[in-house]
Amino acid sequence: MTTISHLEADAESEKFLSQFTNMHYGGQKTSELYSDWSDEYEKNFLNMTSGYEHPERIADIAASVLPDKTCRILDVCAGTGLGGAALKKRGFDNIDALDGSAGMLEKARQKGIYICIVQEVIGTGPLTKVEKGAYDAIVTSGSFVPGHLGPGQLRVLAGTLKPNGLFCMAMREAYLETDYLRDLQPEMERMQQEGIWKIERCDRMDNYHNGLSGRVFIYRRL
Ligand SMILES: C[S@@+](CC[C@H](N)C(=O)[O-])C[C@H]1O[C@@H](n2cnc3c(N)ncnc32)[C@H](O)[C@@H]1O
């Protein structure tokens, strides 16, 4: 992999992410943009001045709430597999990947971490390639971002969990104030009122991304 300076990596990563800021189409187009950028993704993100810590942070949290290392985990928006690699390092060995981008998943496949790799864009309708009620946990970060996943995908994802399964998600706190994600927490709360899941944790994290704070949400499927 060609090495680049931290400053170049900061600028390239910011430029790539900024195109999603005001994007409302999401899904298919987003996944295509990631495929086009898949050769650059790790080169840029992993070389940022601040590093790229989300996958390690959410894996630590998952490890603290999932005692069984053989539990079946779905890495949602798995991308190139950084989250899967972080889980594997912590002893988990039954992980599947789900992402809409063929290019990103090809990089994930090369890491040899996942049991199943599923390419499907997560929309608001039922997933066609992922079994319902099959997972002990969803572990995901870098996914609830403008132009990526939003409130409309929460029910679809909850549907892939077994009863008692855990939804473990980390995201930038500031994204909760964006138009794209403003309804995320209200939708999570509605799902709790409807008896779909119940909250286990909602914590603030310092220095989640480039000095910005993050949020961790953990919900247990009922
Ligand atoms: C910032 S990357 C995060 C990848 C990985 N979790 C990480 O932290 O490195 C976002 C990923 O979400 C995927 N994605 C975005 N919207 C999606 C959707 N609606 N359905 C499926 N994948 C989506 C993109 O293809 C991309 O691989």
The ligand as an SDF file (V2000), in Angstrom:
LIG
                    3D

 27 29  0  0  0  0  0  0  0  0999 V2000
  -17.5120    4.7390    6.4010 C   0  0  0  0  0  0  0  0  0  0  0  0
  -17.6950    3.1370    5.6830 S   0  0  0  0  0  0  0  0  0  0  0  0
  -17.6040    2.1930    7.1810 C   0  0  0  0  0  0  0  0  0  0  0  0
  -16.9860    0.8430    6.9570 C   0  0  0  0  0  0  0  0  0  0  0  0
  -16.5490    0.1490    8.2500 C   0  0  0  0  0  0  0  0  0  0  0  0
  -17.6540   -0.0540    9.1620 N   0  0  0  0  0  0  0  0  0  0  0  0
  -15.4450    0.9520    8.8930 C   0  0  0  0  0  0  0  0  0  0  0  0
  -15.6630    1.5560    9.9590 O   0  0  0  0  0  0  0  0  0  0  0  0
  -14.3580    1.0070    8.3050 O   0  0  0  0  0  0  0  0  0  0  0  0
  -19.4180    3.0610    5.2860 C   0  0  0  0  0  0  0  0  0  0  0  0
  -19.8690    1.7960    4.5450 C   0  0  0  0  0  0  0  0  0  0  0  0
  -21.2930    1.7880    4.5310 O   0  0  0  0  0  0  0  0  0  0  0  0
  -21.7420    1.2310    3.3160 C   0  0  0  0  0  0  0  0  0  0  0  0
  -23.1280    1.6920    3.1140 N   0  0  0  0  0  0  0  0  0  0  0  0
  -23.5700    2.9720    3.1670 C   0  0  0  0  0  0  0  0  0  0  0  0
  -24.9060    3.0010    2.9990 N   0  0  0  0  0  0  0  0  0  0  0  0
  -25.3040    1.7040    2.8470 C   0  0  0  0  0  0  0  0  0  0  0  0
  -26.5690    1.0770    2.6590 C   0  0  0  0  0  0  0  0  0  0  0  0
  -27.7170    1.7850    2.6070 N   0  0  0  0  0  0  0  0  0  0  0  0
  -26.6050   -0.2650    2.5570 N   0  0  0  0  0  0  0  0  0  0  0  0
  -25.4720   -0.9990    2.6350 C   0  0  0  0  0  0  0  0  0  0  0  0
  -24.2490   -0.4660    2.8000 N   0  0  0  0  0  0  0  0  0  0  0  0
  -24.1720    0.8730    2.9240 C   0  0  0  0  0  0  0  0  0  0  0  0
  -20.7470    1.7620    2.2940 C   0  0  0  0  0  0  0  0  0  0  0  0
  -20.7440    0.9590    1.1300 O   0  0  0  0  0  0  0  0  0  0  0  0
  -19.4330    1.7010    3.0840 C   0  0  0  0  0  0  0  0  0  0  0  0
  -18.7460    0.5000    2.8430 O   0  0  0  0  0  0  0  0  0  0  0  0
  1  2  1  0
  2  3  1  0
  2 10  1  0
  3  4  1  0
  4  5  1  0
  5  6  1  0
  5  7  1  0
  7  8  2  0
  7  9  1  0
 10 11  1  0
 11 12  1  0
 11 26  1  0
 12 13  1  0
 13 14  1  0
 13 24  1  0
 14 15  1  0
 14 23  1  0
 15 16  2  0
 16 17  1  0
 17 18  1  0
 17 23  2  0
 18 19  1  0
 18 20  2  0
 20 21  1  0
 21 22  2  0
 22 23  1  0
 24 25  1  0
 24 26  1  0
 26 27  1  0
M  CHG  2   2   1   9  -1
M  END
$$$$
